[in-house]
Amino acid sequence: MTIDTVRAELPIKSKGVFPRYGFGSIAVMLYKKLKLLNLFPARMMICSFFFAYVLLDTPYLQAFQGKILMGLFQFFHIPAHMEGTNFLVGSPFSPLEFPSLHNIEILYLIFFLSFAASTRSNLKTRARILLNGSLCLIGFVVAEFLIAATMSALGTSSRAIYVEANVIVTNLVAGSLIEISLFSNMTFPRPTKVTPIIKTNNAEKYLYIAATFVISALLCYVFFEFFHLANNDLFVTFMAVSISQIMAIRPYITNFIYELKTPTWAKLNRSKPNIPNKNMSISFLIPAFNEEKLITRCIEGFDKIASKYPGWTEIVIINDGSSDNTRKVASEAILNLKHTNGKVYNIPHSGLVYALQYGLQRVKGDIIFRADSDSLTHEDALDYIIYHFSDPRLATISGSILSLEEKSWWQKVQTVGAFGRIFFKRQAELLDSIMTQGGTFTVFRKDALMKAGGWIHDIMGEDSDMTLRLARHGYRHEFDPRAIQYGNVPGEWKGVVAQRLKWSVSYYQVTAANADILKDYKPMSIQLGLKVVLHGLTLVRSMYPSFFLAYILTQFRQSAEPSNLILFSSGLLAFVLLLDGISAITTFYFLRKILKTTNLMKYFFHKMLFSYIQTSFLNLLSAEVVISTLSKFKGPKNYSEITKALRKGSNEELSRIFG
């Protein structure tokens, strides 16, 4: 059964017709739209515009920062004085001039002010957020002093170098303090202790990490110099909050290295008759809950996959207390297997994670192929996957997860997004820092899974948690985009928002549970630390439209310099074309290479729009859900209580959005 045949058999959902609105229905619709203004992201936008307008229109904050900066120079006996918005360092006869990056500091400061003003948390939580904002402001001034003093000692005053160095340091300070202000107001159990089982040599991976950072920094420097953008405060501020996008250059650099240094498994020709690892036994583990309509198709698909594998296989179904005919339908499908063995276990309804852990204790294979019962795995997927297990350090391998249905706009957008993420997954594999192996399609080495303790019950993001725990034990994770699985993807806006909000909320719980990884000094530690910092910066990036509007109303009203806006617009256009152009080309490449079609490229713009919604709306919403929920707890709680509270908080926010 091909994927096209399955899609043809799927029921077509009615798209509905455009209703005729009367005055009453129009009033109800407007009321619902106005209710959206009470959502946390909307409150943040309103507050950020207010604080940006006030701080940009007053000279007191800049004067205060200038006094602290001059005080630092005087304390260390370094000649310096202010001249307008710039400051001069060094000999009075030939001083070096440095610009004040006041606007960047204001943008980060308004985030702390807006968050404290908008959150539903208690006063103690708001006070902590404001305290971290104050520390952030002090950190900015100290960073300016250190960079200016160092450049003065070296005798260079390159504006581009000064601006780029300040942007990097400022982002590290701001991103770290934003995440500290969030996590310090949350109650989590202590991170789990893990003793590594496998020791590795990471020298090569450190070299790759250093190379990608250096090349990214050089590209940014060339970009600043070529477009003369270091003199434009507005664009420098935009670049500061877009550092996460600048870092998006790194996956393309690492992919170039990846192609030059092709891993052993990728060099193997899957058409060879002698399949490696053919003696490995494989268990297809499939949890199911109320899947009577789809589970037969799933079982038949794995039976066909087993027919092409020379080793021993089995299919294990865990019926998680289904209230429909899943038990009967699955049992009949197991009895009709032609190429493998199977068994259905029936348990009281206990949830996905418990079902997986129950199955882990009963499967017999060396390799566990975990899949959802409503998915369809491509018949060639196992051919690609099995080569990876030649490496004894490998714990998991994942593949591409595409939408089974492609009838709605959202489903097509998410398919395009899956191919756009291939480069990021390849980067993580090369640097041995894959942090999430998709729960619906991951193949495990059973021995590694057992040593890591299996799946943890009652934690949001169990797939990410498992991935990080296995990495902390010393195991590797890999990714092969050629192995494809088709699964059910939300086809409506409400389902997409609910799914992504759950993922965004789980970030905090999984990161807190595995925070000790930051102390391991491994490539994964560096990548996780960078992820945490960039997560904080993406929250600030959502404030930029409000900041930009306030900047226009204050600065251009006062100075009337349209050339600044023209320069900003040209730089912004070039920046967007550079990054989004690279992303479009790579998405096109993988769509053509793997799916043999490029028809979905017309949804690329929609994918970019959804990415903006994800970072500007859902990430902010998840931060509010977590901090307003967990700041109420007194003393550490267990994962079960925390997960229950977070799910309740998420559902409350969803009800505010959709009614």
N, C-alpha and C positions, 0 to 999 in steps of 0.2 A: 504494500500500500504506500503510494507516494504522498508527499506533502500536499501536492495539488489535488489529489483525490480526496484527502481528508478535509481540506479547506472547502471543497465543493459540497461535501456532505454536512458541513456545519450549518446550523440554522441561521437564517438571515434576520437580524434584528431590525425592527421597524425604526426608521429614522424620524418618523413623525412628520407633521406638517406645521407650517408657521401659523400660530393661532391668531385669531382676530381679537385684538385687545379692546375692551371697553374702558370707560373712565375708572371704574372700580379696580380692574385688573392692572391698569397702568399705575394707579396709586399704590397698590400692593407691591408692584415691581420696584417702584422708586423707593419705597420704604425699605425693601430688602437690600437695595444698593446702598442706601445710607447707613444701614447696619454694618456694612463692611468697613466703614470708617472707624468703627469701634474695635476692629481687629488690631492686634499688637503691631504688625508691620505698618499699618496705616498711621497709628499713633506715633510710631517712630519717625515716619516721614514728616509728619506735621511738626513734631518737636524739633527734629533736626533742622528744618527750614528756619524755625524761630531762633534757635540758638546760633545757627550759622549767620543769620542776618544781624543779630545783636553783636556777635564777636567780630565779624568782618567790618562792622561799622564803627567800632570803638578802637582807639589806639592804646588803651590801657594795658591790655594783655601783652601786646608786643613790647610796650615799654617795660613791663615787669620782667619779661623774658630777657630783654636787653640788659637790664640791670644785673640779673643773675649771671648772665654770660660774661659781662665785663668784670663782675666780681671774681669769677673763676680765673680770668686772665690776670687780674691784679694779684690774686692770691699766689699764683705760680710765677709772678714777676715777668709776665710776658706782655710787652707793649701792645696795646690795642685800644681802639676807640670806635664809637658808632658814627656813621655818616649816612643819615637818612635811614633807609631800611637795610643797608648793608653795614658790615663791620670790617675794619682794616686791622691787620695783625702784622707786627714786625716793626722794623725801623721806621721812624717818622719820615725819613727821606725816600724810602722805596718800600712802602708797606704792600702787603698782599691783600687784595680785596675779595671778600666772600659774601655771597648773598644770604639773607635770612629767609629760611624756608618756613615762614610763618603760617602760610595757608595749609600746608600738610599737617602741621601740629594742631591747627584749629579743627580740621576735619576729624582727626582722631579724638580730640577733646569733646566735640559735639556728640560723638557716638556714646561716650560714657555718660554725658549729661542727659542725652535723649533716652538711653536705656533706663537710667535711674528714674526718669520722670514718667516713662511709659509702662514699666512693668507693674504687674499686680502683686509683686512680692512685698514683704514687710519692710519697715523703715530700716531695720538692721541690715538687710540685704542691699538696700539702696545706698546706705552709707558706705558699705564695703566697695560697691561699684565706683562711687565717687572718689574713695580713697585711692583705688587703683588708677583712676583717671589722673589724680594729682601726681602719683608716682610716675605715670607715663609722661606727663608734662616735664617733670624734672629730668627724666631720662632723655627726653629730646634735647634739652639744653646741654646736658653733659655730653651727649653724642656730638652735637655741633662743636662744642669746645674741643673735644679730643681730635676730631677730624681736621678742624681748622689748625690746631696747634701742630699736628703731625705734618700736614701739608706745608705749613709755614717753616717747620724745621727742615723739610726736604727742599724748600725753595720753589715750590710749584703752586700755582693758583688756578689751575685749569677748572673752569666752571663746571664742565661736563663731569669731570672726575669727582669734584666736590659734591655735586648734586646727586650723582649715582651712589656714591658712598653713603651720603646722608639718607637717601631713599632706602638702601638696604638695611642700615643700622636702625633707622626709625621704624621700619616694618618689623624687624625682629623684636624690638622693644614693645611696640604697640600690639602686635599679634600675640606675643607671650603674655602680656598683662591683661589683654582682653580675655584670653582663655583662663588665666589664673582667676580673674574676677568672676568668671562663670563657675568654674569647677570648685572654687573655695566656698561658694554659696550652695553647693550641692552635697547631699549626704549619700555616701557610697560605702559599702564594705571595703576593708583593706584589700589591695591588689593581691591576687593569688601568687604564691611563691612557686617558682619553677626552677628545677635544676637541669641544665642542658645535658642531653644524653649523647649528642654528637658534637664533636669539636671540629671547627672549620677554619680554613685560612681565607681571610677576606681581603687580603692586600690588593688583589686585582679589582675587586668591587669598589674599594675606597678610591682607587685610581680613576675608575669610570665616573664616580660621583664628583670628584674634583674636576675632571675634564669637562663634564656637562655644566657645572657651575661657572667655570672660567669662560667657556665658549658663550654661554648665555649672557654673562656680564659684558663680554667684548661686543656682542651683537647689540646690546642696549646702548653701549657707549657710541658705537658707530651710528646707531639710529639717532641719538641725541645730536651728534656732531653734524650729520648729513642734513638734518632738517632744522638745525639751529634752535632746538626746542629747550635747551637748558635755560634760556632767557625768558621763557614763558611760564609764569607761575601757575597758571591754570592747567597747562598740560603736565607740568611736573607733578602737580597734585594728583591728576588723573593717573599718571604712571605709577605713583606711589601706591594708590589703592588697587591698581590693576596688576600688582606684582605677581598675583596668582596666575594671571594670563601670560605674563612674561615668562614665568617658570614653565608654562606650557610648551615653550620651545624645547625644553630638556627631553621630553619623550621622543621628539623627532631626531634629536642628536643621538640619543641612545639607540634608536631604531637603526640609524646608520651603522653604529658599532655592532648592533645585533646582526645586521646583514653581513658585515665583514667577518664576524666571529660566529658563524652559524653553529648552533649546538649539535651534538652528535645525533640526537633523536631526529632532528630536522633533515639530516643528511641521508637517513635511511629511506630506502624506496619501499613504500608500502606494498608494491606489486610483487615483491620477492616472495617466493613460495614458502620459505622458511621463516615464519613469524617468530621474532624473539619473545622470550617470556611465555611461550605457549604452554609451559607446565604450570603457570600460575592459575589457580582456580579463582573464579569470579562469581560474586554474589550481587545480583541486582536487587537493591533494597528499596522498596516502594511503600511509603506510608500512605494511607487512604482514609478519607472521611467524606461520606456521602458522594461517591463518585461512580454510581451505578451506570451512568451513561457513557463514561469515558474510559473506565479502567480496562475494559476488554481490549480496546485499541492499543493501550499502553503495553499490556501483557503480550499481545501478539507482536508488537514491534520489537520487544526484547527477545522474544522467541526467534524472530528472524535474524536479529543480531547474533544470537548464540549459535545459529546454524553456520555462521561464517568463521567461528572461532574454534580451533582444534582442541582447546583445553576444556576442563570441567567447568560447568556453569550451573547456577540455580537462580530462581526468581523467588524472592521472599516478600510477601504482601503483609503489611501490618494494618489490619482493619481497626481504626481507632474509634470503636463504638459507633459506627455509622447507623443512622436511623432509617435509611432506605434499604435497597436490596444489594448494596455493595458486597456484602458477605457472600450471597448466593451467586451473583454475577462473577465475582473474582474466583470463587471456587470452581465454577464451570469452566472458566477460561484456563485455569491451571490444569484441569483434567484434560483439556484439549491441546496441551503443549505437544509439539512434535520434535523439538530439537534440544530440550533441556528439561530439568526437573523444577518443581516449585512447591510452595506451601503457603497457606493463608493462616495467619495468627489473628485471633479475634480478642481484643482487649476492651475494657470499659473506656469510654471517652476520657482521655487524659491530656490531649494536646500533642502537637507535632513533635516537640523535642523528646517527650517521654516515649512516643512511638518509635522514634529513631533509636533511642538508647535501648529500648526493649528489643528492637531488631538487631542491634549491634551484638547483643549477648547471644544471639541465636544463629546468625549467619555463619557459614563454614568456609567461605572463600578467603583466599589471601588478599584479594582486591575487592573493595566494596564500591559498586557503581550505584550512587544514590540519585534517585530521580523522583519527580512528582508524578502522581497517578493521572493527572490531566495533561501530561506532556507527551510528545512524540519525538523520540531520538532517531537521528538519521542512521540508516543501516550501516554506513561506513565509519561511524564515530569511533567505535572500539578499535578499528584498524589503526587509526591515528594515535589513540590514547595509549595503547599497550606498549609502544616503543619507549615511552617516557620512563617506565618502571625498570629500565636497565640500570638506572642510577639508584643505588641502595639508600641514598639520602632523601629520595623523593617521597613525600607524604601524600601530596594531592596533585591532581591535574584537572583543570576545568577547560571548557570550550565556549563557543559562542552560543548565547541564548537568544533566540529570535522569536518573534510573535507568531503563534500558530494561526491566528486570524489576522488578516490585513485589510479589514473592512472599514475601520474607523481611522480618522485623522491621527489620533493619539497612538494607535498601534503602529502605524507606518512611521511616525516620528521616532518611536522608541526603537524600531528596527534600524533606522539610520543612525541613531545614537549608539547602538551596540557596535557598529562597524567603526564609528568615530573613536570609540574607546580602546580599540585594539592596540594603538600605539602606546597608550598609557599602561596597558597591561603588559606589553612587551618590555617597557622600561622597568616596571616593577620586577619582572622575571629576571632581567639581566642584572639588576642590582640586588637580587635575592631579597625582595621586600614586598611581595604580594601580600596585601593585608586583608583581602576579602575574596574568597572563592565562593561563587554563587551557590546558595543552598540548594537550588533546584537541579543543578547539574555539576556535580563534583565527584570525582573518582578518588577513593582513599586507599592507602595501604593499611590494611586492618591492624597490623602489628603496631604501627605508629599511632593510629587512632586509639587503640586500647591503652597504650602507654601514656597518652596525653589525658586520659580520663574520660574520653567520649564527649558527647554533647552535654552541656550544662543546662539543667532544667530551669525555666523561668528567668531567662535573660533575653532581652530584646537584642536581635542581631546575633543569633547563635552561630551563624555561618562565619561572620567576621571574628567572633570570639574564638571559634575553633581554629581558624586560620592563624591567628596570632599565637595561640597557645602551642600549636605544632611548631611554629617558627621559633618560639622561645626554647623548645626542646632541642633545637638544632636542625630540624628537618627543612627541606626545600619545598617550594610550590612552583608549579609551572602552568603554562597556558598554551593551548593549541587552537587557534581560531578555525582550523579546518574541521574540527569536531563540532558538529552542530546539533542543537536540540531546539525543538519548537515547543513553546509553552504558552499557557494562557496569560495574556498581558491585559491589564485594565483597558477597556475601550472607551471609557467615559472620563470626563474631567474629575468627577468626584472620586472615582476609584484610583486615578493617578495621584491625586493629592493625598489621599489616605495612605497609599503605598509609600510615596516619597516622604511624607511626614514621619511615618514609622521608621524608615531608614535614617532620616536625619536625627531623630530622637535617640535611636540606638547607638549613634556615634559616641555620645557622652558616656553611656553605660559601658560599652565595650572598651573605650579608651581608659576609663577609670579602672576597670577590672584588670587591664594589662599594662598599667602605667609603669610597672617595674621594668618593662622592656627598654625604657629610656635610659636605664642604668647599665645596660649590657654592652654599650659601645660597639655595636655591630651596625652594618649597613641598614638593617631594619630600624635600629634606634634613630639614626639620622633621618631616614625617610619618614618615620612616624612623628618625630619632632617637627620636621618641616610641614607635615600634613596638619599638625595641631596649629602651628603659627599661621599657615595659609587659611585655615578654617576661620580663625579670628579675623583675618583681613578681608575675607569674603563678606563677613557681616558688615564691616565698615564700608565696603564698596557699594552696598545698597543705599548708603547715605549720600552718594555722590550726586545724583540728580537734584536733591534738595539743596545741597551745597552749591552746585552749579547755578541754580536759579537765584539763590541768595547772592552769589558772587556777581552775577549780571546786574542785579538790582542795586548793588552797592558800589562796586568798583567802576563799572562802565558808566553809571550815572554820575560819578564824581569826575572821572578822568576823560571819558568820551574818547577812548582809543579803540576804534573798530579793528585796527590792524592786529591787536592782541587776539581778538576773537577769530579773525581770519587765519592767523598762524595756528591757533589752537585747533580750529576745524580741519585744516590741512594735515596737521600732525595726527589728529584723531583718526581721520580717514585712512591715512597711510598705515597707522598702527592696526586698525581693524582689518584692512585688506591683507596685511601681512599675515596675521595670526589666523583669521578666518579663511583666508585663501589657502594656507597650508593645510588647515583642517579639512577643507572641501576637497582638495586634491587627494589627500590620504583616504578620506571616506570613499571617494569615487574609485580609487585604486582597489580597495578591499572589496567593495561591492562587486566590481567587475571580476576580480580574481576568485572570490569565493562563491558568490551567488550567480555569476555569469550574467549579470544585468545591472543597469544603472538607472532604471526607471524611478527608483525611490529618491534619486538625487534632488528631485523637485521639492522634496520635503526638508531639504537641508536647512533652509532659512527658518522653517518652523522649529527645527531642532535647536537652533541657536537661540530662538526666542524663548523656548521652554527652558533652556539652560539658564537664561537670565532670570526667569520666574523662579526657578529652583533656588538660585543664590540670593535673590532679592526678597523673596517672599517666604518660602518654606524654611530656609535656614534660620531666618529671624524668628519665625513662628515656633520652630522646634526649640530654640534657645529659651524662649519665654515659657514654653510648656515645661521644660526640664527645671529651670531655675525657680519658677513660681510653685511648682509641685514639690520639689525636693528641699527647698529652703524652709518648708514647714516642719520637716522632720527634726526631732531633737534626739541626737545620738545616732550611731550607726544602725542601719536596718539591714535585713537580709535581702537577697536578690528578689525573692518572691514578692515581698511587700513593695519594693521599689518598682518592679515591673508592673505590678497591679496598679500602682498609683500613676505611673507614666502612661499606661494605656487609658486610664480614666481621664487624665488630663488631655491626652491627644483627642479622645472622643469628644470632650467638651469643646475644644477648639474647632473640630470639624462641624459640630452642631451649630456653632456661631457662624460658620461660613455658609453652610448649606441649609440651616434651619431644621 
